[in-house]
């Protein structure tokens, strides 16, 4: 028997990641990738109606870092939503009136620097 769906609880979620470390330019290089899947879900609605559902999502995030042998400095390049998938991130459904949606961020990328004392 099937009951009512729970809010913000997809039936399936999965995540897999990998990291590769290698010597380069007197230090260590590091490549990290992570793939995440989340099934369709009902999000903050009084009733289970189609416009209150958020579609399934797939994201690929990654970064490339370099740390010299001294280990104090780390320099990196990162990316989120690398495949630039467009998804509705949240829905506020007010039955009989309106539904408000918010989209997830598009592809983002940047540089990072850190220094440990």
C-alpha angles and dihedrals in degrees: 000000000000121000131193116301118255117242117256091003114118117199092232134028128168137175132183129177142173139196131200122194121193138166115257136159097350095313144049127293119204129194117190128182129179128187120195129187126188124183124228114289143185110245126198103322133134091219133035098245126152095250091056092061125096114214123238116282136211124190134182116197128175149161141197117209136181125201121183120228090261087066097212099104129052124186121188149170118213139184134193125198087008093179089055096232115177117222140165104248100190141005131200108196119193104187114232093013123048147323122226121203135191122200124223116247117275122235111321129187138170151144127271132198127185134175125195118207 
